[in-house]
Structure formats: structure tokens, C-alpha cells
Amino acid sequence: MPPVPSKEELKRRVFSAIDSRAGEIVGVAQTILKHPEPGFREVKTARLVAGKFAEMGIPFKAGLALTGVRAQLVGGSAGPTLALLGELDSLIVNEHPFADPATGAAHACGHHCQIGMLMGATIGLMQPEVLQFLGGRIVLMAVPAEEYIEIEYRDSLRQAGKLEFLGGKPELVKLGEFDDIDLAMMMHTTSSKDEGKLCVSGTNNGTLAKKIQFLGRGAHAGGSPHLGINALNAATLALTAIHFNRETFRDEDTIRVHPIITKGGEAVSAVPADVRMETFVRGRTIEAILDANKKVDRALRAGAMAVGATVKIQTIPGYLPLKQDKAMNQVFETNAVTLVGKENVGHVSHRTGSTDMGDISHLMPAIHPYVGGATGLGHGANYVVEDYTLAVITAAKALAATVVDLLADGGAQAGRIIAGHRPEMTRNEYLKFMRSLAKDETFHPE
């Protein structure tokens, strides 16, 4: 057995391997950028990931939760299992400069860089002169459907028995793909200059999703509107009632409710009899989300009651609030400072967006830091990655260096983190809770 190198020497070897294939690694991200696919449809992206694992000779499984891919590297000694995650999916942003002209799919959130950095970290860590000195296993997971969009389509997959949950990571948890994992981490791009080149992040809102249908009675809008029941009026009243509840949301709970009408009626000449809505109910804690959800349901029923319409309310499990492990974040921050300098490392205490990494954080120690390199507004038509060296190569180095610190010395540091961590839920408790959130209600006015 050769002498055991220091962690610093292992990181040097990792960085050298990443730098030697930087063009290829960035090319992966840019290829995905040009072929965006929304959640549970990421066929080409998943095929690219699987092909890269095959080229590198890394065993993998594909087709997990429809499109997920999971590979693993085995260290030179026993130890814990750490997962590195990247997300396969895009958004739908028709106006984005790299949008697919047929589908409107676009990487307006930087997930293409996540797959690039995942591949980069893999290239660095798989080197024999590195991997033999790490304990345990490194699971490399490309996960589908983090962006919680196309709810109606995903619900049709659920009704067809193809999946149960509408997000990729919850579905993979159900399938047991996280059962053998002890810690997890991933990184996301940011366009905020205030967050620096690398950013240590804190908590995120969780979310519930809702599909709503108001049913009225059709009638001639000009000749006999008095014979109809206007479902659009019911929906409009419900939206107003939701707005009137906003003053009851506590600032510290960071509640966000943002409904859209997806169908406003059948024809302008008819009293709308079938109106559809979707909304999220987001909040900083599970308790706050459930409280706000009750108020939203009450507002929906009130809109229906006011005009005599029926309302069907489907509540769908979304994502749990994100809680990041402080000890893991400290390891990441040390590496971030080394890579970009202390003055370029940002800190964010709470974000009001949501991610299914929150679900993983309830089951095990997890972190979700950020990397710069993007400009524009997240989820907007002007969100583009301009600095791929930072957003992919530096990010890959930060992830891989953190893995080295956690898994060197037989995974001693990871072991200490695991021993000191108390998960919020077991897998079975998580699945039971998520299933308890699913609810279908039909309210008929008296």
C-alpha cells in the first residue's frame, strides 16, 4: 500500500484531473443547454449521462423514476456512503434564447450546469490515486423533475401508475434509491452578485401543490346569462379571498401563494362552466404551510359558495422545507474559501423558493450550496450562464474537495457528522407523512 497522501494532495490530484478535461466537462453542460427537457421527459439528457458513465467504465442504473440515472464509485476502504446529485430537467420558458422551439423547454435555472459539475466531480474523484484513499462509496445520481411544473401532465403519470410523487427525489426515496445513502449534497447556480462566486446557503421554503376546478352551469352569455352559474366569477372571488388572507401570514413564515388560471372557460359567448386553477402554497415550516393551506381551501370554498358553483380541490404533496447540515456546510465553506477567496464566498440564511432537496434533508445530513456564473432572473427568459468555468469547473472542484474531506481517513469526518445528526424523519415516516398530505375534496354549495 502506498503512503497515504494528505487531503491537500488528494485535492490537488482531483483538481488536476478536472482541469485536464475541463473542455469536455463544460461541453456536457452546453450540450444539455441546447437540448432542454422538462421533468420526467429528460430522455436525451439521461441518455447522455448514462453514456458518460459508460465511457468512464462506472457501473450505473438507468430508468429510475422514469429517467433517473445512478452510478457509484467504491473507495479503498469501508466507510459511509455519500451522494452527489445533479438535476436533469428544464423549465418551460418560451422566450428564453435557448428554448426548444417545439416545446418551449429551456434551462432558465442552470440545471445543465449541475450535470456538468456532477460529471466533473466524478472525473476528479474516480482517479485511482484518489479513490483508493477514500472510505465508503460515492453515489452519483442524476435525478429527474426537480422543477415542480406541468402538474396536470405529471398527475396523469400518477393516475397511470407510472409514479406516485410528482417530484424526482421524493419518487426516488419511495423507490428505495436513498436507502443506502448516509449523506447527500449538490450545488445550484445563482445569478445574484450578492451571493459571491460560491455561496453557503441555509433554509428554503417547502411547498404544497393544488389543482382546482370550479364547475358552474353553461348558458348563453348574451341571451340568458341569468340561467348560468359563472365558474370564472367563483374563481375570481376565490383569488380575491386568498389575497384578503395575506395579512394573516406572518412575515417569519415567508408564506407564498401564487395561483394561476389555466382554463378560463369554453367560449366568450358562453357563461364559463369549467374553470381550472393551479397554485403552490409555500412556507418556511411544515406547520406554516399547513396553516396557509387551510386558509386557501377556505377561500376556494367561499368563491364557490358565493355564486353557487361547485369546487373540486386536489392537494398534492410537494416538497419539504430545506434544512442544511451545519457541519457539512462548514466543510464546504472551507473549500470554497480556498478556491475563490473569503471575500468571494457569500451567505444566505433563507430562500423562499422550494427544492425537493428539502425532502432529502429531512432524512439525512445534506447541503445545497450555490455557485455564481449566471446572469438574469431565475426562471426568467434572461437567465443565462455566462461563466462556465466558474459555474461548472469551480463548482465541480468545490463538490469533489468536500467529498475528499468527508471520506478521507476512512470517512472519519463523515462518520462524525452522521453520528451527530438526528434526522427529522425515517423513510417510512416520510412516506406516511407525504401520503397524508394528498387530499381530494368536492365542495357543493347548499
URMOKA-V208128 format. One line per field, one symbol per residue. psi: psi as a letter, one per 40 degrees, with the letter a starting at -180 (. if undefined). A space follows every 10 residues. Layout:
psi = ???
This chain:
psi = hiihiidddd ddddddddde fddddddddd dddegihihe efdddddddd dddddefhii iifhfdeihh iihhieiiai hhhhiihdii ahgdeidfih ddeeiigfee dddddddddd dddddehded deeiiaihhh hhiifdhgif ddddddddde edidieiddd ddddeeeede hdiiiiiiii ehdeeadihh ibiiiiiiih hhhhhbhiih dddfdeeihh dddddddddd dddeedeehi deefhhhgii heheadieei hhehhiiiii hiididdddd dddddddddd ddddddefii hhhhhhhbii ihhihddddd ddddddddde ideehihhdi ieiiiedddd eedihiigii iaeiiahhei eehihdgddd dddddddddd ddddddeiff fdddddddde hhidiidddd dddddddhhh hhhhi.
